[in-house]
Amino acid sequence: MARQRKKQKHLRSLAVPFTVAAPAGARIRDRLRLTSADEKVLTEVGRHLGRHARADLAARIRLGQVAAKDTRRASRKKALTAVSSSRWAGAITRASEDQYRLSLRALYDERTGLRRAITTIRTRLAVPCGRRTGKVRGYADPAERFH
């Protein structure tokens, strides 16, 4: 049986360095020029969608902490589609879910911060006034301790 020869590995050759050109497009920032009728229509649409968005968020909160498949998003979206477009209904249900998750995360962070503060106070109370035990410093005097 003949032995197969291993191919020698060669280093890749590097491409010539180059710089990327700056963006050539123009960015235009301007505000909408609305008529008074447009303002009235947008205000009414905002009120209408806002009312339904608040109701959807309240419905999501009532569900509580459930798995993602149990959030009833499809049924909530279907109910919203009856009073708005499917695109708005999808945006509202996504926003409600995002807001709910964000509020849970903020609540969890707040609870964690409070627990840390309680632990710090507890460790400082365990050390006699004016003393230090390891890295933990007790309160300077009884007045500071009970303040």
C-alpha positions as CSV (number, residue, x, y, z in Angstrom):
1,M,0.0,0.0,0.0
2,A,1.4,3.4,-1.0
3,R,1.7,6.1,1.6
4,Q,-0.1,9.3,0.9
5,R,2.0,12.4,1.0
6,K,0.7,15.2,3.2
7,K,0.3,18.5,1.5
8,Q,2.4,21.3,2.9
9,K,0.4,24.1,4.4
10,H,1.1,27.5,3.0
11,L,0.2,30.8,4.7
12,R,-2.4,32.8,3.0
13,S,-1.3,36.0,1.3
14,L,-2.7,39.1,2.8
15,A,-4.8,41.5,0.7
16,V,-3.7,45.0,0.2
17,P,-5.1,47.3,2.9
18,F,-7.7,49.8,2.0
19,T,-9.9,52.4,3.6
20,V,-13.6,52.5,3.4
21,A,-15.1,55.6,1.8
22,A,-17.3,57.8,4.0
23,P,-21.1,57.5,3.5
24,A,-22.2,59.4,0.4
25,G,-25.9,59.6,1.2
26,A,-27.6,62.8,2.6
27,R,-29.5,62.7,5.8
28,I,-32.4,65.0,6.0
29,R,-33.9,65.9,9.4
30,D,-37.1,67.9,9.3
31,R,-40.4,68.0,11.1
32,L,-43.7,67.2,9.6
33,R,-45.7,70.2,8.5
34,L,-49.2,69.3,9.6
35,T,-52.4,71.0,9.0
36,S,-54.9,71.5,11.8
37,A,-57.0,68.7,10.4
38,D,-54.0,66.4,10.3
39,E,-53.2,67.2,14.0
40,K,-56.8,66.4,15.0
41,V,-56.7,63.1,13.1
42,L,-53.4,62.1,14.6
43,T,-54.5,63.0,18.1
44,E,-57.7,60.9,17.8
45,V,-55.7,58.0,16.4
46,G,-53.2,58.3,19.2
47,R,-56.0,58.3,21.8
48,H,-57.7,55.3,20.2
49,L,-54.5,53.2,20.0
50,G,-53.3,54.4,23.4
51,R,-56.5,53.3,25.0
52,H,-56.2,49.8,23.5
53,A,-52.5,49.7,24.3
54,R,-53.2,50.4,28.0
55,A,-55.9,47.8,28.0
56,D,-53.5,45.2,26.5
57,L,-50.8,46.0,29.0
58,A,-53.3,45.6,31.8
59,A,-54.4,42.3,30.4
60,R,-50.8,41.1,30.2
61,I,-50.1,42.2,33.8
62,R,-53.2,40.3,34.9
63,L,-51.7,37.1,33.4
64,G,-48.7,37.4,35.7
65,Q,-45.4,35.6,35.3
66,V,-46.1,32.8,32.9
67,A,-44.1,31.0,30.2
68,A,-43.7,32.8,26.9
69,K,-46.2,30.3,25.2
70,D,-48.8,31.1,27.8
71,T,-49.0,34.9,27.3
72,R,-52.0,34.5,25.1
73,R,-50.4,36.9,22.7
74,A,-52.3,35.5,19.7
75,S,-55.7,36.0,21.3
76,R,-54.8,39.5,22.5
77,K,-53.6,40.4,19.0
78,K,-56.8,39.0,17.4
79,A,-58.9,41.1,19.8
80,L,-56.8,44.2,18.9
81,T,-57.1,43.5,15.2
82,A,-60.8,43.9,15.5
83,V,-60.4,47.5,16.5
84,S,-57.2,48.4,14.6
85,S,-55.0,47.0,11.8
86,S,-53.0,43.8,12.2
87,R,-49.8,45.7,12.0
88,W,-50.8,48.0,14.9
89,A,-52.1,45.0,16.9
90,G,-48.8,43.2,16.5
91,A,-46.8,46.3,17.5
92,I,-49.1,46.9,20.6
93,T,-48.8,43.3,21.8
94,R,-45.0,43.3,21.3
95,A,-44.7,46.6,23.1
96,S,-46.9,45.3,26.0
97,E,-44.7,42.2,26.3
98,D,-41.5,44.2,26.2
99,Q,-42.8,46.7,28.8
100,Y,-43.9,43.9,31.1
101,R,-40.5,42.1,30.9
102,L,-38.7,45.5,31.4
103,S,-40.8,46.2,34.5
104,L,-40.1,42.8,35.9
105,R,-36.4,43.2,35.4
106,A,-36.5,46.7,37.1
107,L,-38.5,45.2,40.0
108,Y,-36.0,42.4,40.4
109,D,-33.0,44.9,40.3
110,E,-34.8,47.0,43.0
111,R,-35.4,44.0,45.2
112,T,-31.7,42.9,44.8
113,G,-30.5,46.4,45.8
114,L,-32.7,46.4,48.9
115,R,-31.5,43.0,49.9
116,R,-27.9,44.2,49.5
117,A,-28.6,47.3,51.6
118,I,-30.2,45.1,54.3
119,T,-27.1,42.8,54.3
120,T,-24.8,45.8,54.7
121,I,-26.8,47.2,57.6
122,R,-27.0,43.8,59.2
123,T,-23.2,43.3,59.0
124,R,-22.5,46.8,60.3
125,L,-24.9,46.2,63.3
126,A,-23.0,43.0,64.1
127,V,-19.8,44.9,64.7
128,P,-19.5,46.9,68.0
129,C,-19.6,50.7,67.8
130,G,-16.3,52.3,66.9
131,R,-14.6,49.0,65.9
132,R,-13.7,47.2,62.8
133,T,-13.9,43.5,62.1
134,G,-12.0,42.5,59.0
135,K,-13.2,44.9,56.3
136,V,-16.5,45.7,58.0
137,R,-16.6,48.9,60.0
138,G,-19.2,49.3,62.8
139,Y,-21.1,52.5,63.4
140,A,-19.0,55.3,64.9
141,D,-21.1,55.7,68.0
142,P,-24.5,54.7,69.3
143,A,-26.1,57.9,68.1
144,E,-25.2,57.1,64.5
145,R,-26.2,53.5,65.0
146,F,-29.7,54.3,66.1
147,H,-30.3,57.3,63.8
